Structure formats: structure tokens, C-alpha cells
Amino acid sequence: MKIQVGDLAIEYEIDGEEGAPVLMLHHSLATSLDMWDDLSLALVQMHRVLRFDARGHGKTDGPAGDYSFQQLAGDAVGLMNVLGIQKATHVGLSMGGMVSQYLGIAAADRVEGLVLVSTTSQMPAEAGPIWDERIAQVRAQGMAPLVDPTIDRWFTRDFLESGDSIIEEIKKQIANTSVNGFCGWAAAIRDLALSAHLPNITAPTLVMVGADDAGTPPVMSQEIAAQVPGAKLQTFENASHMLPLQQPDRFIESLLDFLEEREDAAAVG
């Protein structure tokens, strides 16, 4: 479904009973809301699950130019406003986790909890030229040259050799990402600098990372968990950047345990 949020037409799906606690799922760079298809089925029994295509991804509009996390978090809050959702638990993968952190810092009144997956709060200076190179390559050649290198970073070798059908699906999502969307987000990621503000997050927070994640190595998640008051860290063995897709059962189990614990604490409080 598509809905107008300010000057942006956003593609979204929402499932589950009205009145149930809302989970808002933020996908990674160069994927779409479709990456959550199977996972969302396990979540709708007790929750209202909102998925959406981020700016410049999937079927959502992709204006040209550099994006900022203020703007990107504004897209998420704007969608919540249009749908009449006051608060949600924000589950963010990679760039989605960056948005979730920004919301926890700057829009705490819209956040019930944070689940930060395969992400970072600060892009090191030495990574800037790498992102600039990727932006230049995509502007010159489109997304095709990034498909295989990205897949190699996102999944462990054993998983890639398993031939799981999700691998081809994610390849298609990468290839179909718009040039404007990739480059706009890449500029925001390149300039990410949230670490100093993490102690201001007050929402219950779970941080998840794959032990074999080369894109956002475990040390980055360890730093987030150390800075966010009360945050819990879980490291998944035999998983890389796309840990929710590589280990979906364990991911869902950990997520539901966190939600149950948080909701029980809220009921007692």
C-alpha cells in the first residue's frame, strides 16, 4: 500500500490486530520491506507489525540528493503520524538501526523500545572514502556491480554455499534499489555520528550482532551496548550482517523474549 507522508509517497504494509503493541521494522540499505516477509509472520500473533520501504528503496519515492538522518527519521515519524501510531518498538537492521538510534535520541516520546541489529552509531573517518567510491560507482554504473560484493559481506560462506532461496531474493532487492536511494542513504551513512548522544537514550534496548559480521563488526555493537543505559547485547555465532535472515528462528526467539520482558516490566511499573 502507498500513503503520502509530506512530499514523499511511502510504500508500507501493516498487519496484526489493531490496538496491539506496534513493531516498526526498518530494513537495511539496498533491500526493501519484502526482506521481512517471513519474519513478520511470526510477529503478528501478538503485535501489530508495520513494515515500510525507506526513502529511495522498493516502491517508495527516491528524490535526488544527499539524505540526512534527521530527514530519514522524519520519514518514519511522519508515517507513524499519518497512520495514527503514537509509539512503537523500532526494530532496525543496519541503516534501519541507525534510524532507530536517532529516534531513540531525538524522538524518545515515539519509542517504546529499540532493537538494533547489525549496525553502528559512528562511521569511522577512514570509511568516508569507501562510501564516496561506492556512490561514484553507482552513479556511473548503477547497482549491478555492487550485488555480488555486497552479498559476500552480508552472509557467511557456509550460508552462501547452502543455496538458500533468500540469497537470490536479496540479490534482486539490491539490484532493484534506485540510484538516488542508494546514493542518498550512502551519504547519510558516511556522515553518521551518533555515539556521543547514545547515553541520552532512555528506551529499553536490545543490540544484536553476528560474530562474523564484516560490514558492522561486533565491536561496533559492543560500543553501542556500552553507551546506551541498560542495553543488552546478544552475539550470534555463525551469522554475518544479515543475521535475521541467516538465523531467523533464533532472531525471532530473542526478539520475542525481549518484547515479553519489556512488556511485563511495563505492566508491573
Sequence and secondary structure as in RCSB ss.txt:
>XXXX:A:sequence
MKIQVGDLAIEYEIDGEEGAPVLMLHHSLATSLDMWDDLSLALVQMHRVLRFDARGHGKTDGPAGDYSFQQLAGD
AVGLMNVLGIQKATHVGLSMGGMVSQYLGIAAADRVEGLVLVSTTSQMPAEAGPIWDERIAQVRAQGMAPLVDPT
IDRWFTRDFLESGDSIIEEIKKQIANTSVNGFCGWAAAIRDLALSAHLPNITAPTLVMVGADDAGTPPVMSQEIA
AQVPGAKLQTFENASHMLPLQQPDRFIESLLDFLEEREDAAAVG
>XXXX:A:secstr
 EEEETTEEEEEEEES TTS EEEEE  TT  GGGGHHHHHTTTTTSEEEEE  TTSTTS   SS   HHHHHHH
HHHHHHHHT   EEEEEETHHHHHHHHHHHH GGGEEEEEEES  SB  GGGHHHHHHHHHHHHHH SGGGHHHH
HHHHS HHHHHHT HHHHHHHHHHHHS HHHHHHHHHHHHT B GGGGGG  S EEEEEETT SSS HHHHHHHH
HHSTT EEEEETT  TTHHHHSHHHHHHHHHHHHHHHHHHHHH 
